[in-house]
């Protein structure tokens, strides 16, 4: 009987794949978005910084930052699900993922954000759920919160064009 | 002069290098230069949709506060963005927003963004913004407890 792979090896393969995927997008790095992984589940964190402010009087996070945070979370979730099987089956070696060889990311067709309450000057968190993912199109919902998981400050739904998987 | 103050008052818009080109009567034009830091697709150098969202949101907000019967502040209630084509790397993105209807509490806005090819839009947006005093949009302290 084949011995199962050591847990550290599996974790490292998954974490490397995720880190390579995330670091390949300059704008995600510029905003400072981080992704945390538990199994295949991703949680995005947007640590608060002054450059994210839209209204300094309140102060509140810029609506555009909120939109960008949710859209990045949705795109990463889709890309991650797309790559997951290949990483697990070792078809894809995470060390080989570079800016040049990076798989094409899904393209946003449309994205709608509901602003439920002001984004406070604190860290924000988001999780995306792929509602439907076909060969060409995908529909994704995203929820974002700050201090309390039940009190969303923004929610979004978007449609994406999936990249051709023959490259 | 006022145009510069408007962007200076919005830290994130300033960070993205935005410029208020025109404002008044519920209409605003805001543009943003291409910047390698704001790229979403490293293979093509195309700007991330999120940066376009920030531009659209800023431009729509400017159109709202410049409309008659709205206060000098506003907050986004919802914003939908359609991405028609990738913006050409290296080119400025220009957003034009019109606040086409205002009620006692809500302002309705539409916007279009384009690059050097002004005939073919890069993205369009439609949104609702607050137009009243907006008491319930202030950050609450309840989350602190």
Contacts between the chains, C-beta under 8 A, distances in Angstrom:
chain1	res1	chain2	res2	distance
A	24	B	42	5.6
A	25	B	39	7.6
A	25	B	40	6.0
A	25	B	41	7.7
A	25	B	42	7.0
A	25	B	48	7.0
A	26	B	36	6.5
A	26	B	37	5.6
A	26	B	38	7.1
A	26	B	39	4.5
A	26	B	40	7.7
A	26	B	42	6.6
A	26	B	48	7.9
A	27	B	37	7.1
A	27	B	38	5.1
A	27	B	39	6.1
A	27	B	40	5.2
A	27	B	47	7.7
A	27	B	48	3.6
A	27	B	50	6.1
A	27	B	51	6.1
A	28	B	48	7.7
A	30	B	37	4.6
A	30	B	38	6.6
A	31	B	50	7.4
A	50	B	11	6.1
A	51	B	11	5.9
A	51	B	12	6.2
A	51	B	15	4.5
A	52	B	11	7.6
A	52	B	12	5.7
A	53	B	10	7.8
A	53	B	11	4.3
A	53	B	12	6.0
A	54	B	10	5.7
A	54	B	11	7.5
A	54	B	12	5.4
A	54	B	13	7.5
A	54	B	57	7.9
A	55	B	10	7.5
A	55	B	73	7.3
A	55	B	75	7.6
A	56	B	9	6.8
A	56	B	10	7.8
A	56	B	11	6.3
A	57	B	73	7.7
A	58	B	138	6.5
A	58	B	139	5.6
A	60	B	75	7.6
A	60	B	139	6.2
A	62	B	10	6.9
A	62	B	11	7.7
A	62	B	12	3.8
A	62	B	13	7.1
A	62	B	54	6.3
A	62	B	57	7.1
A	62	B	58	7.7
A	63	B	54	7.8
A	63	B	57	4.3
A	63	B	61	7.4
A	63	B	75	7.4
A	63	B	76	4.0
A	63	B	79	6.8
A	64	B	12	6.5
A	64	B	13	7.7
A	64	B	16	8.0
A	64	B	50	7.3
A	64	B	51	7.8
A	64	B	53	5.1
A	64	B	54	2.5
A	64	B	55	7.0
A	64	B	56	7.3
A	64	B	57	4.1
A	64	B	58	6.3
A	65	B	12	5.7
A	65	B	54	6.5
A	67	B	50	6.3
A	67	B	53	3.7
A	67	B	54	7.0
A	67	B	57	6.5
A	67	B	79	6.6
A	67	B	81	7.5
A	68	B	48	7.0
A	68	B	49	7.6
A	68	B	50	2.5
A	68	B	51	6.7
A	68	B	53	5.6
A	68	B	54	6.1
A	69	B	50	7.4
A	71	B	49	5.5
A	71	B	50	5.1
A	71	B	53	6.7
A	72	B	48	7.6
A	72	B	50	5.9
A	99	B	42	4.7
A	99	B	43	7.7
A	100	B	43	7.5
A	102	B	42	6.8
A	102	B	43	7.0
A	104	B	41	7.8
A	104	B	43	7.2
A	105	B	40	7.6
A	105	B	41	6.4
A	107	B	83	7.3
A	107	B	86	7.9
A	108	B	49	4.6
A	108	B	81	8.0
A	108	B	83	5.1
A	109	B	82	7.3
A	109	B	83	6.4
A	110	B	80	6.5
A	110	B	81	6.6
A	110	B	82	4.7
A	110	B	83	6.8
A	111	B	49	6.8
A	111	B	53	7.2
A	111	B	80	7.2
A	111	B	81	5.4
A	111	B	83	7.7
A	112	B	78	6.6
A	112	B	79	7.2
A	112	B	80	4.0
A	112	B	81	7.7
A	113	B	53	7.8
A	113	B	76	7.6
A	113	B	78	6.4
A	113	B	79	5.5
A	113	B	80	7.8
A	114	B	77	7.6
A	114	B	78	5.0
A	115	B	75	6.8
A	115	B	76	4.8
A	115	B	77	5.8
A	115	B	78	6.4
A	115	B	79	7.7
A	117	B	137	7.5
A	117	B	139	7.6
A	117	B	140	7.2
A	118	B	75	6.8
A	118	B	137	5.8
A	118	B	138	6.6
A	118	B	139	4.5
A	120	B	139	5.0
A	120	B	143	6.7
A	146	B	143	6.5
A	147	B	143	4.4
A	147	B	144	7.4
A	148	B	143	6.1
A	151	B	143	6.5
